Amino acid sequence: MKLPKDQGSRMTFDVKIFHRGGLIASMLLAVTAATALGAAEVLTLPADNDGVVLRYGLFVPRGSDGKFPLIVDASPVAVGLELDVGKIGYYDLDKATFAVLRLPPFGRGGGQWSPFGERDNLQVIRHVMKSHPIDPDRVYLLGATQGFAGNGYGAKKLQYGTLSLAYHQPDLFAAVTIGAADIRTDAYRATWLGHWHQYQLQYAFPLRLREMPILWADNLLGTPTWLTIAGNGRREMQLYHEMDKHAPVKLKLLLAPSVKDQPLPDEVVRKQIVWLLDHRIQRRPRRVVIATNTLKHSRNRWVRIDALSEVNRFCRLEARLTGDGRLKVRGAGFTGFTLTGLKALTEGRKSLNVDIEHQLLKVTPSDELSFRLDGEKWKLGRASTGEPAKSAEMTDTIIDAFREPYILVPGAGDAKLRRLATDTLQAIQNSGRTTPIDLSPVPIKTDAEITSADMARANLILFGDERSNSIIAKINPRLPIRLTGGAIISGKRTFRYDNQGLMMVYPNPLAPARKVVIVTAAIHEGYFLTDKRFAKAAFPANLPGHGFPMLGDWIIFRRNGKGLAKKGRANKGLDNAVIEGGFFDAEWKLARGPYYFFNKNFVKQGGSR
Amino acid sequence: MRRYAAIVVAALLAACATGLAQQATATNLPEKLAMEAQAKLADHAGRIAKLRESSDATVKLYLPTAEYLLASLRNYLNPKAWEAANGRPFLSKATLARLGKTGLPRRVKALMDELDIVVPALEAGRNPYIKHAGSTLVAYRSPLDGRLLAMRVTIPVRYDPGKRYKLRIENSSSGGWSGGQMKPSWVRHSATINFFSAIISDRGECHYGNDLHEAETLEAIAALQKLFSIDPSRIYKSGGSKDGYTSVTIGMHYPHLFSAIVGIAINSLPDGFINSRNLPCFAPGREQMNAYLQAENLYSLPAALVTGFDGDHTNPLLMGALLEKIGAPAKIIRVEPEAGHSETRWTRAEVAKWLTKQSLNPYPKRVYVSTNSLRYNRFYWVQVDALERQNHFARMRVDVLEGNRIEVEARNVERFTLETLDKLIDASGPVTVEINDIPLGEMKVSDNRLVFAKRGGKWASVAGSRGGLVKKHGLSGPVMDGWIQPAVHVIGTLGGVA
């Protein structure tokens, strides 16, 4: 099996390629990461978190000394599932003066949903920008109806992927076209999951809010945007209005009532391409807006939010330079922010009046200025935080740890832990997919094999407990939820894990720049993640094609509800599947915050603790 | 002459009632009760006819209730007439089956008893509710279309018109009506509370985006304020499901009228229910149903938004997240996994306690505005007079600052007015105003207001009002506007194809 021809590429990787057809027959191949100029090709790249093969289509024109604009194309309906740019009708590659990157409509392949799509797509885009003559100021996103699948926070409606990539990366694209973008994709999930699953997933509500693009629309206000709404649209017009009323830099609307479940006509897409190419990214606009509920997505051009008033709560920050040289900052929900490149922005002014919600501060513009809320007063400088603290690099959820380089680490002393590790990974990456993903490149090492270099390079997904995994034993005293002699100690509660388990993410105490995920369960009684009833509750991805794991920072679960389920209930067997769950606070401490979940039925029904 | 006419009307009504006694008997009403009710009907019809002649203010105020009760009794005694007028059964077969042998008589007796309370009190020129606390039907005549509409009102124990009382109002969600439009299922029952509570729903269940129900709620509040001693700064709107949505949207449209709102199991985006193939998402008017797009108007209005786990469509967290984004104070936003399409007992008690602590601040220092129609153009002391682009959302944030300063952010607004400025700033001195980051300098307040208009892309303080035929509040469209004001349907008589 040979994937794209080797063109003497600038970068070459050794990866194992998954063989379709159901046989686990991996082959070691040399894969090119670059294309020949003037030819459209389908290429591959190993994902830098776990080595899984990513495919993409690329066309770069030949015959120019300069750099090319790049159109990132994410339009599966318009072109089927074809990755080959040369087969897309609205491109005339013979005359094209721009490069085209075709993102895979189904992400890693095999299924529809993935928590890794946005990560994968970003890696591919950045790789192409780095390895080819691409003008970084002229990168565009073309997401016609049903953009592309398998994106960051997953959704049935694939166009959401286009939208989320755009608003999570506001300073990557010079202009975007988005077709038929739904504004609250969680509706699809909820409809399919049913009531009981929502109950079990209460702790995951901040993640559901992250799936609602309308809450993030502010981030697109500085990016020229062309929205297309088809005749069978439901709520897309609201996205237009939400953006329109907040003064977007450029917002174009195309209503296509005669288009229903069909691609836009080629001539319309060609017009969109011409429109896109007319823009160049503004790195230093006079106005920047950020809306977020996670520090992971907290930067837009020259503004960065450093601290949220409350973890998982939405905030909005608008910074704008007025005509008379003041800098106004308006908004709520944040307690710290940084402005970068003010010197250039203020064109060499010696002093600047900063008005933060009507509180005036006179500052000297510099390359980086931070502000913090001290009580009710804004002051210069960053707030000192305890260690560890949530930050842009060290925040978010269990699944996030899998989006970065990771190593599965079962304890060496128990052979079943290895099975638990692979089952866990499959549950997260693979469940419900019609064609499984090849996970063979994912590194697995025992606790004894892990070196300090491994810890510095990758997140450790630790399986077992303090008795079976030496790394867990080392870090256990420093964890907010501890494991002691077969029990999980969560604050004042103690859970025996003969039939209960724990998953949590935490900064690695032995390598603070990386994370650990701890997976502890009743390993001697079976593998909880393969228990269908639990899987349905905690891993919606296990419902074929309908989701991906919604895991906060930690959950304590019961292997199944055996013996606790009420007779005659439709959800029999799911009772108490998730007992507790939630998010750690800004300093990674156990918090009973607004999204903390505790299953009262568990106690009512006499569950063991 | 008038007295003579009244006697003739009463006699006609009595004759009509007697003649229809047999028909009433046919609807399972015992003959003895039917005869008694007919006599009572005739008696009260005559007495109410006389009361119509009265010029006493108290009588005029409460007479609609007597009329409503009388009409309801008449309907129960003469269902055929009702059916002939309405083209459907007065009571369905299922209802009749459910009522059994005792249900119908109980309803008729309840109406007779209530007439015996209301009519004599009015004849004595007294407020009929002072000595009769509890829950009952109270009616008013709609200024919109002249219909008699009933509300279910709970009157506080030892009601004293000399004191001011809180008012908590609800509309009906799916199902029951207050007075069932003159076929009430029950009239009076005891209830002991120390504030007024009212359920306003005689036009039927409130539905998403139904302007008429919003109009009904507003006119009912106005009627209640005339009928009873209500504290205008302590009016609370609450409701669940569709009424939860109504509670939130009426709060968004008229935040300055309410002390707080409570929405249980509400829907941020009910337009998602509309069959998109029949009504595309860009159909005009859909945005007006979108609570999310207008949620910023709740900034200064205390609001409790609670949802259970009964489905995505009732999830108010979307609005909650938006309110978090703008730092809106005084909000309870909660998910209750153990509540289905309602709230838990615990939350009900907590919200009730919280609610009583809220009072209306008509002059908040910060006002948010989000509207795409001049129908909804007044938000506390900020009034949108003209939109730049019709049916597009206008957004404003107006801050009153120390030092007699006002800062305005305005988008898609062409003209606006800041009212009652004497309550917010020193209106006698110069005021500094900044709009969209451009200082307009110092200016003088006239008649406690400042009016601004955008001309040639620049904002300026202006005087006077707009002339000519322009869209304005009360004349803004869309079509439905024609029905939420008094309307006469005029049938052409010239003939022709139409």
Chai-1 contact restraints between the chains, C-beta under 6 A:
chainA,res_idxA,chainB,res_idxB,connection_type,confidence,min_distance_angstrom,max_distance_angstrom,comment,restraint_id
A,A187,B,D312,contact,1.0,0.0,6.0,A-B,restraint_1
A,A190,B,D312,contact,1.0,0.0,6.0,A-B,restraint_2
A,H195,B,F309,contact,1.0,0.0,6.0,A-B,restraint_3
A,Q198,B,F309,contact,1.0,0.0,6.0,A-B,restraint_4
A,Y199,B,F309,contact,1.0,0.0,6.0,A-B,restraint_5
A,Y199,B,P337,contact,1.0,0.0,6.0,A-B,restraint_6
A,Q202,B,P337,contact,1.0,0.0,6.0,A-B,restraint_7
A,L209,B,A321,contact,1.0,0.0,6.0,A-B,restraint_8
A,M212,B,L318,contact,1.0,0.0,6.0,A-B,restraint_9
A,L215,B,A321,contact,1.0,0.0,6.0,A-B,restraint_10
A,I229,B,F282,contact,1.0,0.0,6.0,A-B,restraint_11
A,G231,B,P280,contact,1.0,0.0,6.0,A-B,restraint_12
A,N232,B,S276,contact,1.0,0.0,6.0,A-B,restraint_13
A,G233,B,C281,contact,1.0,0.0,6.0,A-B,restraint_14
A,R234,B,G272,contact,1.0,0.0,6.0,A-B,restraint_15
A,R234,B,S276,contact,1.0,0.0,6.0,A-B,restraint_16
A,R234,B,C281,contact,1.0,0.0,6.0,A-B,restraint_17
A,R235,B,G272,contact,1.0,0.0,6.0,A-B,restraint_18
A,E236,B,C281,contact,1.0,0.0,6.0,A-B,restraint_19
A,M237,B,C281,contact,1.0,0.0,6.0,A-B,restraint_20
A,M237,B,F282,contact,1.0,0.0,6.0,A-B,restraint_21
A,Q238,B,N290,contact,1.0,0.0,6.0,A-B,restraint_22
A,H241,B,E287,contact,1.0,0.0,6.0,A-B,restraint_23
A,H241,B,L293,contact,1.0,0.0,6.0,A-B,restraint_24
A,H241,B,F393,contact,1.0,0.0,6.0,A-B,restraint_25
A,D244,B,H392,contact,1.0,0.0,6.0,A-B,restraint_26
A,K245,B,F393,contact,1.0,0.0,6.0,A-B,restraint_27
A,K245,B,R395,contact,1.0,0.0,6.0,A-B,restraint_28
A,K245,B,R411,contact,1.0,0.0,6.0,A-B,restraint_29
A,A247,B,R411,contact,1.0,0.0,6.0,A-B,restraint_30
A,L255,B,F282,contact,1.0,0.0,6.0,A-B,restraint_31
A,P257,B,P280,contact,1.0,0.0,6.0,A-B,restraint_32
A,R313,B,E324,contact,1.0,0.0,6.0,A-B,restraint_33
A,F314,B,A321,contact,1.0,0.0,6.0,A-B,restraint_34
A,F314,B,E324,contact,1.0,0.0,6.0,A-B,restraint_35
A,F314,B,K325,contact,1.0,0.0,6.0,A-B,restraint_36
A,R316,B,K325,contact,1.0,0.0,6.0,A-B,restraint_37
A,T322,B,D437,contact,1.0,0.0,6.0,A-B,restraint_38
A,A332,B,I326,contact,1.0,0.0,6.0,A-B,restraint_39
A,A332,B,G327,contact,1.0,0.0,6.0,A-B,restraint_40
A,G333,B,E324,contact,1.0,0.0,6.0,A-B,restraint_41
A,H358,B,L401,contact,1.0,0.0,6.0,A-B,restraint_42
